[in-house]
Amino acid sequence: MLKGLIGKKIGMTQIFDDQGTAYTATLIEAGPCYVTQVRTPKKEGYSAVQLGFGEVNPKRISGGELGHLKANKIPPMRFLREFSAKDHGLKVGDKITVADAFTVGERVDVVGVSKGKGFAGVVKRHHFHGMNATHGTSDRNRAPGSRGSGTTPGRVLKGSRGAGHMGVNRITTHNIKVVLVDAERNLLAINGAVPGGKGSLVLIKEARKQ
């Protein structure tokens, strides 16, 4: 079975195990997902499974996507994402639930898009030290200081860290533990924080760095 699901972040809570240990946990509505396409080395050159998540009004998706799903008798899905997989034994139209994919105690990777923080300075964005708060310094406490070179090359090099747009990056949180699987409500509780805000899309995969 494929160790992967598409889900929606609900928020954070506390989970207690049988020994009374408290876990800070992120709740994710994971699945159910439908297999919308199976890619094979013979046809596409690699092995993968495309999953669909979140039933939606047919008017809310493009005609191409709608035709792609209708051809396989799958309801309209808002999100389609691909998972690399071999020997999964799945076929188009199969339904995958959270209980099928994961069990308590497993380690997973969660992929999401981080919260947008807008325009941020170097102290917040890159953890710069800032300058002295004394010895004549008055308005340079959170300034970057000198970022360029002297006569050669006499400019700021490309890629140098500076102030700018912060957040809205694709981030993977690695090797975190599943502490709850609720098959009835399609809920997955994961120990710790995962990228993104409430309601954001996340991908849950088998951990690669166990």
C-alpha positions in Angstrom: 0.0 0.0 0.0 1.1 3.5 -0.8 2.5 5.4 2.3 1.2 8.8 1.3 -1.8 11.0 1.6 -3.0 14.6 0.8 -4.5 16.4 3.8 -5.6 19.7 5.3 -4.1 21.2 8.4 -6.7 21.8 11.1 -4.7 23.1 14.0 -2.7 22.1 17.1 -3.7 20.3 20.3 -2.4 18.0 23.0 -2.6 14.2 22.9 -2.0 12.0 25.9 -0.8 8.4 25.6 -1.6 5.4 27.8 1.3 6.3 30.1 0.0 9.9 30.5 2.8 11.4 28.4 1.6 14.6 26.7 2.4 15.2 23.1 2.1 18.5 21.3 0.3 17.5 18.1 -0.9 18.9 14.8 -4.3 17.6 13.6 -4.5 16.9 9.9 -7.6 15.9 8.0 -5.9 13.3 5.8 -7.8 11.8 2.9 -9.8 10.0 1.8 -7.9 10.2 -1.5 -8.6 8.6 -4.8 -6.0 7.2 -7.2 -6.5 9.3 -10.3 -3.5 8.1 -12.3 -0.8 5.4 -12.1 2.5 6.2 -13.8 4.7 3.3 -15.0 8.3 3.0 -16.2 7.0 1.5 -19.5 4.7 4.4 -20.4 6.0 7.5 -18.5 9.6 6.4 -17.6 9.1 6.4 -13.8 6.9 4.9 -11.1 4.4 7.1 -9.3 0.8 7.4 -8.1 -1.3 10.5 -8.6 -3.9 11.1 -5.8 -6.9 13.4 -5.7 -8.2 15.1 -2.5 -11.2 17.3 -1.7 -14.4 16.8 -3.6 -15.5 20.0 -5.2 -18.2 21.4 -7.5 -17.3 20.5 -11.1 -17.5 24.2 -12.0 -14.5 24.9 -9.8 -11.9 23.0 -11.8 -10.7 23.2 -15.3 -12.2 21.2 -18.2 -9.0 19.3 -18.7 -8.9 18.1 -15.1 -12.6 17.3 -15.1 -12.2 15.2 -18.3 -9.2 13.4 -16.8 -11.3 12.5 -13.7 -14.5 11.6 -15.5 -12.7 9.2 -17.8 -11.9 7.1 -14.8 -15.3 7.7 -13.0 -13.8 9.7 -10.2 -15.7 12.6 -8.6 -14.3 16.1 -9.2 -11.2 16.7 -7.0 -9.8 20.1 -6.0 -6.2 18.9 -5.5 -4.1 16.5 -7.5 -0.7 15.5 -6.3 1.9 12.9 -7.3 3.7 10.5 -5.0 6.7 8.4 -6.0 6.0 4.8 -5.3 6.9 1.3 -6.5 5.1 -2.1 -6.0 2.1 -0.3 -4.5 -0.5 -2.6 -6.0 -2.9 0.2 -6.7 -5.1 0.9 -9.7 -7.0 3.9 -10.9 -10.2 4.5 -8.9 -9.0 3.0 -5.6 -9.8 4.9 -2.5 -7.1 5.3 0.2 -8.1 6.2 3.8 -5.9 7.3 6.7 -6.2 3.9 8.3 -5.0 2.2 5.1 -1.9 4.4 4.9 -0.6 5.0 8.4 -0.5 3.6 11.9 0.3 5.0 15.3 4.1 5.1 16.0 5.1 5.5 12.3 7.5 8.2 11.2 6.4 10.5 8.4 7.6 13.6 6.5 5.1 16.4 6.1 5.4 18.8 3.1 3.6 22.2 3.2 3.9 25.9 2.3 5.0 28.1 5.2 3.0 31.1 6.4 3.7 34.3 4.6 5.3 37.0 6.8 5.5 39.8 4.3 8.5 42.1 3.9 10.9 41.3 6.8 14.3 42.7 7.9 17.5 40.8 8.2 17.2 40.1 11.9 13.8 38.4 11.6 14.5 36.8 8.2 18.1 35.6 8.5 18.8 36.0 12.3 21.4 38.6 11.9 23.0 39.8 15.1 22.3 43.5 14.6 24.7 46.2 15.7 25.7 47.7 19.0 23.1 49.4 21.2 25.8 51.8 22.5 29.1 53.5 21.5 27.3 56.2 19.4 24.9 53.8 17.6 21.4 55.2 17.6 19.4 53.8 14.7 21.4 50.8 13.4 20.3 48.2 16.0 18.5 46.0 13.5 20.4 47.0 10.3 22.5 44.6 8.3 25.7 46.5 8.2 28.1 46.3 5.3 27.2 43.6 2.8 29.4 44.3 -0.1 33.1 44.2 -0.8 35.7 46.9 -1.4 37.0 48.0 -4.8 36.9 44.5 -6.0 34.1 43.7 -7.0 32.7 46.9 -5.5 29.1 45.6 -5.3 26.9 43.3 -3.3 27.2 39.7 -4.6 24.2 37.9 -6.0 22.5 35.7 -3.4 23.6 37.7 -0.4 21.2 37.6 2.5 19.2 40.8 3.0 15.8 42.1 3.8 12.9 40.9 1.6 9.8 38.8 1.3 9.7 36.1 4.0 7.6 32.9 4.1 5.5 31.2 1.4 8.2 28.6 0.8 7.7 24.8 0.3 9.1 23.2 3.5 9.4 19.6 4.5 9.3 18.6 8.2 11.2 15.3 8.5 10.9 12.2 10.6 8.0 13.1 12.9 5.9 10.6 14.8 2.2 9.7 14.2 0.5 9.8 17.6 -3.2 9.3 16.6 -5.1 7.8 13.7 -8.9 8.4 13.8 -10.4 6.4 10.9 -14.0 7.5 11.5 -13.1 11.2 11.2 -10.2 10.9 8.8 -7.9 12.5 11.3 -4.1 12.2 11.8 -2.3 13.7 14.8 1.4 14.2 14.3 3.8 15.0 17.1 5.1 18.6 16.7 4.5 21.4 14.2 4.1 21.2 10.5 4.4 24.0 7.9 1.5 26.2 7.0 -1.5 27.8 8.6 -4.9 26.4 9.4 -6.7 25.1 6.4 -3.5 24.8 4.3 -2.7 21.8 2.1 -0.1 19.3 3.3 1.4 16.1 1.9 2.1 13.3 4.3 4.7 10.8 3.2 6.8 7.9 4.6 9.9 9.3 6.3 13.0 9.2 4.3 15.5 9.8 7.1 14.5 7.3 9.7 
